[in-house]
């Protein structure tokens, strides 16, 4: 899953950016009490027997890490800043922060992927989605093209010009056949074009 996700704002339906929460294991009981009392963190339950509870920090909501006083010794600012984002729903979602570009709402969000995807198109009972604007552009150009190059250091020939694709776009290899038919092309391209218009 990409780290930069564009999702639908659940308040106004506009385009929102999603940033994953930082999650660290809480290995000491005394540290757990600190995180349970703090407004800047959320304590998550242990995922299975023998595992530790975890603390989640939500960037851009509440205090910045630098302004949080008296962090437990094992959870210094440096350790939080080097933490990885946490996925909590078997790779299908996770906790994080949603920031809407239209209504400017910023709050904690429990991601439900791909249901939350902003760049998504339904066609014949199937859903095609892209992680963010950059992926949506590549997806639209691929669907639009007669020459289906899947991004292996090449280009997509648009007739009037050639669009370069950097690197290997593995996600293009996993597009279901139903979306690659000539019949689907017009519908999908028009829907993606509409969503890609500036907000």
Z-matrix of the N, CA and C atoms (Angstrom, degrees):
N
C 1 1.449
C 2 1.530 1 108.72
N 3 1.319 2 116.25 1 137.82
C 4 1.463 3 120.59 2 178.99
C 5 1.523 4 109.64 3 -68.45
N 6 1.326 5 115.91 4 155.50
C 7 1.467 6 118.86 5 -179.82
C 8 1.525 7 112.04 6 -84.63
N 9 1.333 8 118.26 7 -24.65
C 10 1.464 9 122.21 8 177.25
C 11 1.519 10 108.56 9 -101.63
N 12 1.320 11 116.20 10 113.35
C 13 1.456 12 120.37 11 -177.52
C 14 1.517 13 110.22 12 -119.43
N 15 1.339 14 115.56 13 139.81
C 16 1.452 15 121.88 14 173.13
C 17 1.525 16 106.89 15 -104.48
N 18 1.335 17 115.89 16 123.54
C 19 1.466 18 120.06 17 -176.55
C 20 1.523 19 110.20 18 -126.32
N 21 1.328 20 115.27 19 170.56
C 22 1.462 21 121.82 20 177.87
C 23 1.520 22 108.41 21 -86.29
N 24 1.312 23 116.50 22 129.49
C 25 1.472 24 121.12 23 175.29
C 26 1.523 25 107.96 24 -67.99
N 27 1.327 26 116.73 25 126.83
C 28 1.464 27 119.36 26 -178.00
C 29 1.527 28 112.87 27 -77.53
N 30 1.327 29 117.31 28 -4.18
C 31 1.472 30 120.86 29 178.27
C 32 1.535 31 111.02 30 -95.26
N 33 1.364 32 117.02 31 -49.67
C 34 1.468 33 119.49 32 -174.48
C 35 1.533 34 113.74 33 -117.33
N 36 1.332 35 118.24 34 -7.21
C 37 1.461 36 120.96 35 -179.99
C 38 1.513 37 113.78 36 81.50
N 39 1.332 38 117.40 37 4.41
C 40 1.459 39 121.47 38 -179.42
C 41 1.519 40 112.65 39 -80.65
N 42 1.317 41 115.44 40 -177.93
C 43 1.457 42 122.77 41 178.86
C 44 1.525 43 109.49 42 -78.62
N 45 1.316 44 116.14 43 128.95
C 46 1.463 45 121.54 44 178.41
C 47 1.520 46 109.27 45 -130.29
N 48 1.319 47 116.10 46 147.41
C 49 1.463 48 121.05 47 174.64
C 50 1.519 49 108.10 48 -93.89
N 51 1.326 50 115.13 49 144.70
C 52 1.464 51 120.85 50 178.54
C 53 1.513 52 108.56 51 -119.29
N 54 1.330 53 115.52 52 130.04
C 55 1.461 54 121.82 53 177.83
C 56 1.524 55 107.39 54 -122.08
N 57 1.335 56 117.08 55 127.54
C 58 1.457 57 120.96 56 -177.50
C 59 1.518 58 111.92 57 -67.50
N 60 1.331 59 115.24 58 146.04
C 61 1.466 60 121.99 59 174.92
C 62 1.528 61 108.76 60 -70.51
N 63 1.327 62 115.67 61 155.54
C 64 1.457 63 121.18 62 172.53
C 65 1.519 64 107.29 63 -91.70
N 66 1.310 65 116.85 64 132.41
C 67 1.460 66 120.83 65 -175.16
C 68 1.518 67 110.21 66 -129.27
N 69 1.345 68 115.35 67 131.25
C 70 1.471 69 122.11 68 178.88
C 71 1.523 70 110.05 69 -132.64
N 72 1.323 71 115.71 70 145.66
C 73 1.463 72 121.04 71 176.62
C 74 1.523 73 109.77 72 -70.32
N 75 1.332 74 115.94 73 142.51
C 76 1.468 75 121.86 74 175.66
C 77 1.528 76 106.54 75 -103.16
N 78 1.317 77 116.45 76 108.48
C 79 1.466 78 120.35 77 -172.78
C 80 1.523 79 113.94 78 -93.68
N 81 1.352 80 117.24 79 -15.37
C 82 1.466 81 119.52 80 -179.17
C 83 1.521 82 110.43 81 -119.05
N 84 1.341 83 115.57 82 140.27
C 85 1.461 84 121.65 83 -178.52
C 86 1.534 85 111.74 84 -59.53
N 87 1.331 86 116.50 85 -40.67
C 88 1.468 87 119.68 86 -179.18
C 89 1.531 88 111.10 87 -64.10
N 90 1.325 89 116.75 88 -34.92
C 91 1.466 90 120.39 89 176.77
C 92 1.530 91 110.54 90 -67.15
N 93 1.317 92 115.85 91 -36.59
C 94 1.460 93 120.59 92 -179.66
C 95 1.536 94 110.47 93 -60.35
N 96 1.322 95 116.89 94 -41.36
C 97 1.472 96 120.31 95 178.62
C 98 1.525 97 110.99 96 -62.06
N 99 1.346 98 116.92 97 -39.04
C 100 1.465 99 120.59 98 178.76
C 101 1.531 100 110.05 99 -59.87
N 102 1.331 101 116.26 100 -49.43
C 103 1.467 102 120.27 101 -176.30
C 104 1.525 103 111.73 102 -68.14
N 105 1.332 104 118.04 103 -33.23
C 106 1.458 105 120.76 104 178.58
C 107 1.532 106 111.42 105 -66.81
N 108 1.330 107 118.07 106 -31.47
C 109 1.465 108 122.17 107 179.74
C 110 1.536 109 112.68 108 -83.18
N 111 1.309 110 117.12 109 -21.05
C 112 1.464 111 121.40 110 -173.98
C 113 1.530 112 111.91 111 -78.23
N 114 1.324 113 115.43 112 140.38
C 115 1.471 114 120.86 113 174.29
C 116 1.531 115 111.62 114 -82.56
N 117 1.325 116 116.77 115 -13.31
C 118 1.468 117 120.76 116 -175.16
C 119 1.523 118 113.25 117 -89.18
N 120 1.328 119 117.35 118 -8.05
C 121 1.459 120 121.52 119 -177.04
C 122 1.526 121 109.92 120 -131.07
N 123 1.309 122 115.71 121 159.36
C 124 1.451 123 122.80 122 173.91
C 125 1.518 124 106.83 123 -123.06
N 126 1.328 125 117.37 124 128.94
C 127 1.462 126 120.80 125 178.31
C 128 1.522 127 108.39 126 -89.77
N 129 1.327 128 114.88 127 125.98
C 130 1.462 129 121.64 128 179.98
C 131 1.524 130 108.93 129 -102.16
N 132 1.323 131 118.35 130 144.29
C 133 1.466 132 120.01 131 -178.96
C 134 1.527 133 111.57 132 -67.72
N 135 1.331 134 115.65 133 161.54
C 136 1.466 135 121.23 134 174.45
C 137 1.528 136 107.44 135 -63.50
N 138 1.322 137 116.92 136 141.60
C 139 1.465 138 120.30 137 -176.28
C 140 1.520 139 112.81 138 -80.72
N 141 1.327 140 117.98 139 -26.61
C 142 1.461 141 121.63 140 178.04
C 143 1.531 142 109.41 141 -157.44
N 144 1.311 143 116.45 142 168.76
C 145 1.464 144 120.80 143 -177.89
C 146 1.524 145 110.54 144 -56.93
N 147 1.311 146 115.48 145 134.91
C 148 1.468 147 119.81 146 178.72
C 149 1.517 148 114.25 147 88.08
N 150 1.335 149 117.54 148 -9.64
C 151 1.468 150 118.84 149 178.95
C 152 1.526 151 109.50 150 -91.81
N 153 1.322 152 115.18 151 169.70
C 154 1.465 153 121.34 152 -177.20
C 155 1.525 154 110.55 153 -97.93
N 156 1.345 155 114.87 154 156.56
C 157 1.456 156 118.98 155 167.70
C 158 1.521 157 106.59 156 -65.99
N 159 1.338 158 115.61 157 161.48
C 160 1.457 159 120.29 158 -179.43
C 161 1.516 160 109.97 159 -128.78
N 162 1.309 161 115.83 160 149.98
C 163 1.464 162 121.71 161 175.44
C 164 1.522 163 108.37 162 -106.59
N 165 1.328 164 115.50 163 136.14
C 166 1.467 165 120.68 164 178.33
C 167 1.523 166 108.62 165 -113.93
N 168 1.340 167 114.86 166 132.47
C 169 1.466 168 121.49 167 175.23
C 170 1.522 169 107.66 168 -113.36
N 171 1.328 170 116.09 169 133.66
C 172 1.455 171 122.05 170 -175.72
C 173 1.525 172 110.12 171 -106.62
N 174 1.337 173 118.05 172 104.27
C 175 1.471 174 120.89 173 -179.22
C 176 1.533 175 111.47 174 -57.48
N 177 1.311 176 116.18 175 143.23
C 178 1.469 177 123.17 176 175.34
C 179 1.530 178 114.69 177 69.86
N 180 1.333 179 118.33 178 9.02
C 181 1.465 180 121.75 179 174.82
C 182 1.518 181 106.08 180 -123.94
N 183 1.306 182 117.31 181 121.36
C 184 1.464 183 119.92 182 -178.37
C 185 1.521 184 111.07 183 79.57
N 186 1.326 185 115.34 184 -149.67
C 187 1.468 186 121.72 185 -177.03
C 188 1.527 187 111.90 186 -73.45
N 189 1.328 188 115.56 187 146.04
C 190 1.462 189 119.04 188 171.83
C 191 1.532 190 107.36 189 -74.93
N 192 1.316 191 116.94 190 157.37
C 193 1.470 192 120.84 191 -179.37
C 194 1.520 193 111.68 192 -54.14
N 195 1.328 194 116.65 193 -37.72
C 196 1.464 195 121.41 194 -177.78
C 197 1.531 196 112.02 195 -64.89
N 198 1.340 197 117.02 196 -24.99
C 199 1.470 198 120.70 197 -177.80
C 200 1.528 199 113.76 198 -96.39
N 201 1.314 200 116.81 199 -0.29
C 202 1.461 201 119.70 200 179.02
C 203 1.522 202 107.79 201 -86.42
N 204 1.322 203 115.74 202 122.87
C 205 1.465 204 118.70 203 -175.32
C 206 1.525 205 111.82 204 -92.96
N 207 1.306 206 113.76 205 150.47
C 208 1.463 207 123.08 206 172.56
C 209 1.524 208 114.42 207 56.54
N 210 1.307 209 117.03 208 47.34
C 211 1.463 210 119.84 209 173.36
C 212 1.523 211 108.78 210 -63.05
N 213 1.329 212 118.78 211 145.50
C 214 1.463 213 119.39 212 176.25
C 215 1.528 214 110.77 213 -57.45
N 216 1.309 215 115.50 214 150.00
C 217 1.467 216 122.26 215 -174.57
C 218 1.528 217 112.80 216 -53.48
N 219 1.319 218 116.12 217 -41.12
C 220 1.468 219 120.31 218 -177.31
C 221 1.536 220 112.19 219 -77.48
N 222 1.323 221 117.03 220 -1.80
C 223 1.472 222 121.15 221 -176.66
C 224 1.529 223 110.65 222 -128.15
N 225 1.296 224 117.45 223 49.83
C 226 1.465 225 122.13 224 -178.20
C 227 1.540 226 110.60 225 -65.19
N 228 1.320 227 115.05 226 163.77
C 229 1.473 228 120.76 227 178.21
C 230 1.518 229 110.60 228 -55.15
N 231 1.326 230 116.66 229 -43.02
C 232 1.467 231 121.27 230 -178.49
C 233 1.528 232 110.87 231 -61.05
N 234 1.334 233 116.63 232 -40.25
C 235 1.470 234 119.49 233 179.70
C 236 1.525 235 110.96 234 -68.35
N 237 1.344 236 117.02 235 -38.25
C 238 1.461 237 119.22 236 177.17
C 239 1.525 238 110.90 237 -65.64
N 240 1.330 239 116.29 238 -41.34
C 241 1.461 240 119.65 239 -178.07
C 242 1.522 241 112.25 240 -66.97
N 243 1.326 242 117.31 241 -24.79
C 244 1.468 243 119.88 242 178.38
C 245 1.525 244 111.86 243 -95.50
N 246 1.350 245 116.85 244 3.11
C 247 1.466 246 120.68 245 178.33
C 248 1.516 247 109.80 246 -69.60
N 249 1.320 248 114.20 247 153.80
C 250 1.459 249 119.02 248 175.63
C 251 1.518 250 109.14 249 -93.33
N 252 1.326 251 115.06 250 157.37
C 253 1.458 252 119.88 251 176.04
C 254 1.510 253 108.72 252 -64.72
N 255 1.323 254 115.28 253 149.98
C 256 1.457 255 119.14 254 -177.47
C 257 1.508 256 113.30 255 -107.67
N 258 1.322 257 115.92 256 126.47
C 259 1.457 258 121.26 257 172.43
C 260 1.518 259 106.23 258 -97.61
N 261 1.317 260 117.49 259 133.58
C 262 1.459 261 118.93 260 -175.93
C 263 1.522 262 113.77 261 -119.10
N 264 1.302 263 118.22 262 -8.98
C 265 1.466 264 119.66 263 -175.60
C 266 1.528 265 111.34 264 -117.50
N 267 1.322 266 116.61 265 53.81
C 268 1.465 267 122.23 266 178.58
C 269 1.523 268 112.45 267 52.20
N 270 1.327 269 117.38 268 41.95
C 271 1.460 270 120.98 269 177.64
C 272 1.517 271 113.79 270 80.54
N 273 1.338 272 118.39 271 -3.18
C 274 1.457 273 120.97 272 -177.93
C 275 1.519 274 112.26 273 -97.00
N 276 1.292 275 117.03 274 -2.49
C 277 1.449 276 119.07 275 -178.78
C 278 1.505 277 111.11 276 -177.87
N 279 1.299 278 115.60 277 -159.15
C 280 1.445 279 120.06 278 179.53
C 281 1.506 280 111.00 279 162.21
N 282 1.312 281 114.78 280 176.46
C 283 1.449 282 121.03 281 179.06
C 284 1.517 283 110.08 282 -91.88
N 285 1.320 284 115.89 283 146.46
C 286 1.451 285 118.97 284 178.76
C 287 1.512 286 112.19 285 -175.63
N 288 1.328 287 114.68 286 -158.52
C 289 1.464 288 122.37 287 -177.60
C 290 1.524 289 108.95 288 -121.78
N 291 1.330 290 114.94 289 131.80
C 292 1.458 291 121.57 290 176.35
C 293 1.519 292 107.91 291 -105.81
N 294 1.346 293 116.24 292 130.42
C 295 1.458 294 121.70 293 176.43
C 296 1.521 295 108.15 294 -125.89
N 297 1.330 296 116.48 295 114.50
C 298 1.463 297 120.89 296 -176.62
C 299 1.528 298 110.44 297 -84.83
N 300 1.320 299 115.98 298 135.73
C 301 1.461 300 120.83 299 179.24
C 302 1.534 301 111.43 300 -82.23
N 303 1.333 302 117.17 301 -16.56
C 304 1.476 303 120.24 302 -179.08
C 305 1.527 304 112.06 303 -94.07
N 306 1.341 305 117.63 304 -59.13
C 307 1.478 306 120.13 305 -175.53
C 308 1.530 307 112.03 306 -96.09
N 309 1.319 308 116.76 307 -2.89
C 310 1.472 309 123.99 308 175.87
C 311 1.524 310 114.12 309 64.81
N 312 1.314 311 116.61 310 18.36
C 313 1.462 312 119.56 311 175.21
C 314 1.532 313 109.13 312 -66.42
N 315 1.325 314 116.13 313 136.18
C 316 1.473 315 120.68 314 176.39
C 317 1.522 316 106.77 315 -134.33
N 318 1.335 317 115.80 316 119.94
C 319 1.462 318 118.67 317 -178.59
C 320 1.528 319 110.57 318 -161.88
N 321 1.341 320 113.70 319 170.57
C 322 1.463 321 119.55 320 175.29
C 323 1.525 322 108.99 321 -64.44
N 324 1.332 323 115.12 322 147.03
C 325 1.466 324 119.26 323 -178.12
C 326 1.519 325 109.09 324 -145.64
N 327 1.320 326 116.40 325 138.20
C 328 1.459 327 122.70 326 175.05
C 329 1.528 328 106.74 327 -99.41
N 330 1.316 329 116.00 328 102.96
C 331 1.468 330 122.32 329 -173.79
C 332 1.521 331 111.90 330 -67.13
N 333 1.321 332 115.64 331 134.03
C 334 1.467 333 122.76 332 173.71
C 335 1.529 334 106.66 333 -121.08
N 336 1.306 335 115.95 334 95.87
C 337 1.465 336 120.49 335 -174.32
C 338 1.508 337 110.19 336 -100.87
N 339 1.314 338 120.43 337 136.19
C 340 1.469 339 129.29 338 8.33
C 341 1.529 340 114.55 339 -94.88
N 342 1.344 341 117.42 340 8.71
C 343 1.473 342 119.34 341 -178.93
C 344 1.521 343 112.94 342 -57.92
N 345 1.342 344 117.64 343 -32.39
C 346 1.464 345 121.69 344 -178.78
C 347 1.535 346 113.58 345 -83.07
N 348 1.305 347 118.46 346 -7.69
C 349 1.472 348 121.73 347 -174.52
C 350 1.528 349 111.37 348 -58.43
N 351 1.326 350 116.66 349 128.18
C 352 1.472 351 121.49 350 178.23
C 353 1.529 352 109.96 351 -73.95
N 354 1.308 353 116.10 352 -43.84
C 355 1.466 354 120.34 353 -178.44
C 356 1.525 355 108.82 354 -90.20
N 357 1.326 356 115.20 355 81.09
C 358 1.454 357 120.10 356 178.44
C 359 1.516 358 110.02 357 -136.71
N 360 1.329 359 114.79 358 149.80
C 361 1.460 360 121.97 359 -178.59
C 362 1.520 361 107.61 360 -135.36
N 363 1.337 362 116.12 361 131.44
C 364 1.464 363 120.66 362 174.73
C 365 1.523 364 108.50 363 -97.46
N 366 1.323 365 114.96 364 136.48
C 367 1.469 366 120.52 365 179.15
C 368 1.520 367 108.51 366 -149.29
N 369 1.330 368 116.13 367 119.14
C 370 1.462 369 122.65 368 177.58
C 371 1.528 370 113.08 369 51.09
N 372 1.324 371 115.35 370 45.67
C 373 1.456 372 119.89 371 176.17
C 374 1.522 373 114.79 372 78.95
N 375 1.334 374 116.87 373 7.34
C 376 1.467 375 121.11 374 179.10
C 377 1.527 376 108.68 375 -120.48
N 378 1.319 377 115.97 376 153.03
C 379 1.465 378 120.64 377 179.20
C 380 1.525 379 110.11 378 -116.74
N 381 1.326 380 115.21 379 130.32
C 382 1.462 381 123.03 380 174.59
C 383 1.523 382 106.65 381 -111.40
N 384 1.328 383 117.65 382 132.43
C 385 1.456 384 120.47 383 -176.55
C 386 1.525 385 110.88 384 -140.86
N 387 1.333 386 113.39 385 161.49
C 388 1.465 387 121.56 386 176.37
C 389 1.522 388 107.68 387 -130.60
N 390 1.330 389 116.50 388 148.22
C 391 1.460 390 121.67 389 -178.16
C 392 1.528 391 112.79 390 -62.00
N 393 1.342 392 116.37 391 -42.25
C 394 1.459 393 120.60 392 -175.17
C 395 1.521 394 109.44 393 -157.17
N 396 1.333 395 115.85 394 -175.99
C 397 1.467 396 121.21 395 -177.06
C 398 1.529 397 112.41 396 -56.66
N 399 1.327 398 117.78 397 -44.78
C 400 1.472 399 120.92 398 -178.27
C 401 1.528 400 110.85 399 -60.72
N 402 1.327 401 117.03 400 -43.46
C 403 1.459 402 120.64 401 178.00
C 404 1.526 403 110.68 402 -67.04
N 405 1.340 404 117.14 403 -37.79
C 406 1.461 405 120.82 404 -179.43
C 407 1.527 406 111.06 405 -64.00
N 408 1.334 407 117.46 406 -38.83
C 409 1.469 408 121.15 407 177.76
C 410 1.528 409 109.86 408 -63.81
N 411 1.332 410 116.99 409 -46.53
C 412 1.469 411 120.36 410 178.53
C 413 1.525 412 111.03 411 -61.72
N 414 1.323 413 115.77 412 -41.21
C 415 1.459 414 120.85 413 179.61
C 416 1.523 415 110.70 414 -63.76
N 417 1.328 416 117.39 415 -46.64
C 418 1.459 417 121.02 416 -179.91
C 419 1.531 418 110.83 417 -62.30
N 420 1.322 419 117.14 418 -44.20
C 421 1.462 420 120.16 419 179.99
C 422 1.530 421 111.78 420 -64.20
N 423 1.311 422 115.82 421 -35.59
C 424 1.464 423 120.05 422 178.51
C 425 1.527 424 110.81 423 -68.39
N 426 1.326 425 117.26 424 -47.48
C 427 1.471 426 121.36 425 -179.36
C 428 1.528 427 110.00 426 -63.91
N 429 1.319 428 117.08 427 -39.15
C 430 1.468 429 123.29 428 -178.54
C 431 1.535 430 112.26 429 -66.66
N 432 1.311 431 116.58 430 -31.41
C 433 1.459 432 121.84 431 -171.88
C 434 1.528 433 113.20 432 -74.59
N 435 1.331 434 115.06 433 145.40
C 436 1.465 435 120.74 434 171.08
C 437 1.517 436 109.86 435 -80.13
N 438 1.318 437 115.25 436 -27.76
C 439 1.461 438 121.76 437 -178.06
C 440 1.526 439 107.28 438 -100.80
N 441 1.300 440 117.30 439 103.60
C 442 1.452 441 122.39 440 -170.69
C 443 1.525 442 113.02 441 -86.87
N 444 1.312 443 116.32 442 67.51
C 445 1.468 444 120.05 443 173.71
C 446 1.515 445 107.62 444 -78.65
N 447 1.320 446 116.42 445 134.60
C 448 1.453 447 120.27 446 -174.17
C 449 1.511 448 112.45 447 -100.92
N 450 1.310 449 116.78 448 34.08
C 451 1.446 450 119.54 449 168.65
C 452 1.503 451 116.48 450 84.39
N 453 1.297 452 118.60 451 18.58
C 454 1.453 453 118.47 452 179.88
C 455 1.525 454 107.69 453 -87.84
N 456 1.331 455 114.85 454 87.43
C 457 1.464 456 122.86 455 179.60
C 458 1.526 457 111.27 456 43.77
N 459 1.299 458 116.12 457 50.12
C 460 1.454 459 118.20 458 -177.61
C 461 1.510 460 112.26 459 -137.15
N 462 1.299 461 115.78 460 -143.60
C 463 1.456 462 121.93 461 -176.82
C 464 1.518 463 108.65 462 -152.47
N 465 1.305 464 114.36 463 166.23
C 466 1.452 465 120.51 464 171.76
C 467 1.510 466 105.96 465 -113.21
N 468 1.328 467 116.22 466 125.59
C 469 1.452 468 121.90 467 -178.35
C 470 1.519 469 109.56 468 -85.44
N 471 1.335 470 117.53 469 113.86
C 472 1.452 471 123.57 470 -179.66
C 473 1.521 472 111.49 471 -94.48
N 474 1.316 473 117.52 472 4.22
C 475 1.453 474 120.81 473 -177.05
C 476 1.513 475 110.65 474 88.31
N 477 1.338 476 117.42 475 -64.48
C 478 1.456 477 121.53 476 -179.71
C 479 1.524 478 111.80 477 -79.73
N 480 1.323 479 117.33 478 -23.12
C 481 1.461 480 120.96 479 177.65
C 482 1.525 481 109.93 480 -159.74
N 483 1.328 482 115.24 481 165.41
C 484 1.455 483 120.91 482 178.67
C 485 1.525 484 108.71 483 -108.11
N 486 1.320 485 116.14 484 131.93
C 487 1.461 486 121.49 485 179.42
C 488 1.520 487 108.06 486 -103.27
N 489 1.337 488 114.96 487 119.00
C 490 1.464 489 119.41 488 179.66
C 491 1.518 490 110.56 489 -74.58
N 492 1.316 491 114.82 490 145.89
C 493 1.460 492 121.30 491 174.79
C 494 1.517 493 106.66 492 -122.59
N 495 1.327 494 116.56 493 127.74
C 496 1.461 495 119.38 494 -179.92
C 497 1.522 496 109.83 495 -90.41
N 498 1.304 497 115.38 496 135.96
C 499 1.456 498 121.30 497 171.88
C 500 1.511 499 113.74 498 69.14
N 501 1.308 500 115.28 499 -167.49
C 502 1.460 501 121.69 500 -178.69
C 503 1.520 502 108.25 501 -99.99
N 504 1.296 503 116.06 502 121.37
C 505 1.452 504 121.37 503 179.31
C 506 1.523 505 108.81 504 -98.56
N 507 1.317 506 115.54 505 84.43
C 508 1.461 507 120.84 506 -176.30
C 509 1.516 508 112.71 507 -60.51
N 510 1.331 509 117.36 508 -29.82
C 511 1.457 510 119.00 509 -177.95
C 512 1.524 511 111.77 510 -63.00
N 513 1.346 512 117.67 511 -27.14
C 514 1.468 513 120.30 512 178.67
C 515 1.525 514 111.71 513 -68.36
N 516 1.319 515 116.92 514 -25.29
C 517 1.462 516 120.69 515 178.93
C 518 1.526 517 112.17 516 -73.66
N 519 1.336 518 117.14 517 -15.33
C 520 1.456 519 120.51 518 -175.79
C 521 1.533 520 113.54 519 -105.92
N 522 1.317 521 117.28 520 12.27
C 523 1.460 522 119.96 521 178.95
C 524 1.528 523 108.67 522 -73.36
N 525 1.338 524 117.07 523 122.85
C 526 1.472 525 119.39 524 179.54
C 527 1.530 526 111.81 525 -59.34
N 528 1.307 527 115.51 526 149.48
C 529 1.483 528 122.35 527 -176.02
C 530 1.526 529 112.37 528 -58.89
N 531 1.333 530 118.01 529 -32.93
C 532 1.458 531 120.72 530 -177.71
C 533 1.529 532 111.69 531 -56.57
N 534 1.339 533 117.72 532 -29.87
C 535 1.460 534 121.18 533 -179.45
C 536 1.528 535 112.86 534 -86.75
N 537 1.312 536 117.16 535 -10.15
C 538 1.460 537 120.22 536 -174.97
C 539 1.526 538 113.10 537 -98.77
N 540 1.318 539 117.75 538 1.13
C 541 1.462 540 120.26 539 -179.68
C 542 1.524 541 110.14 540 -76.09
N 543 1.337 542 115.80 541 157.58
C 544 1.464 543 120.51 542 177.59
C 545 1.523 544 110.40 543 -62.34
N 546 1.313 545 116.63 544 -34.95
C 547 1.453 546 121.44 545 -179.23
C 548 1.533 547 111.32 546 -63.45
N 549 1.317 548 117.20 547 -36.66
C 550 1.467 549 121.77 548 -177.92
C 551 1.528 550 112.52 549 -79.33
N 552 1.321 551 116.79 550 -25.53
C 553 1.467 552 121.96 551 -171.82
C 554 1.520 553 113.58 552 -51.08
N 555 1.320 554 117.91 553 -54.51
C 556 1.465 555 122.12 554 -175.16
C 557 1.530 556 110.99 555 -59.71
N 558 1.318 557 116.57 556 -47.80
C 559 1.466 558 122.09 557 -178.67
C 560 1.534 559 111.17 558 -59.67
N 561 1.323 560 116.90 559 -48.99
C 562 1.468 561 121.75 560 -175.73
C 563 1.527 562 110.96 561 -67.61
N 564 1.321 563 116.58 562 -45.70
C 565 1.469 564 120.45 563 -178.95
C 566 1.525 565 110.74 564 -61.53
N 567 1.336 566 117.57 565 -43.94
C 568 1.465 567 120.24 566 179.90
C 569 1.528 568 112.19 567 -64.00
N 570 1.320 569 116.90 568 -41.93
C 571 1.473 570 120.33 569 178.37
C 572 1.518 571 111.02 570 -63.80
N 573 1.330 572 117.65 571 -43.93
C 574 1.462 573 120.73 572 179.86
C 575 1.526 574 111.21 573 -66.80
N 576 1.337 575 117.07 574 -39.90
C 577 1.478 576 121.10 575 177.64
C 578 1.524 577 109.89 576 -57.61
N 579 1.323 578 116.43 577 -44.57
C 580 1.457 579 121.60 578 -179.29
C 581 1.531 580 110.40 579 -61.01
N 582 1.325 581 116.08 580 -45.27
C 583 1.471 582 120.06 581 -179.18
C 584 1.529 583 111.95 582 -69.42
N 585 1.330 584 117.72 583 -27.28
C 586 1.457 585 121.26 584 -177.70
C 587 1.528 586 113.06 585 -82.95
N 588 1.329 587 117.50 586 -8.23
C 589 1.470 588 119.46 587 177.64
C 590 1.526 589 109.40 588 -61.89
N 591 1.337 590 116.84 589 144.56
C 592 1.470 591 119.42 590 -179.96
C 593 1.520 592 110.87 591 -54.68
N 594 1.321 593 114.07 592 144.56
C 595 1.472 594 120.90 593 -177.12
C 596 1.511 595 110.45 594 -80.72
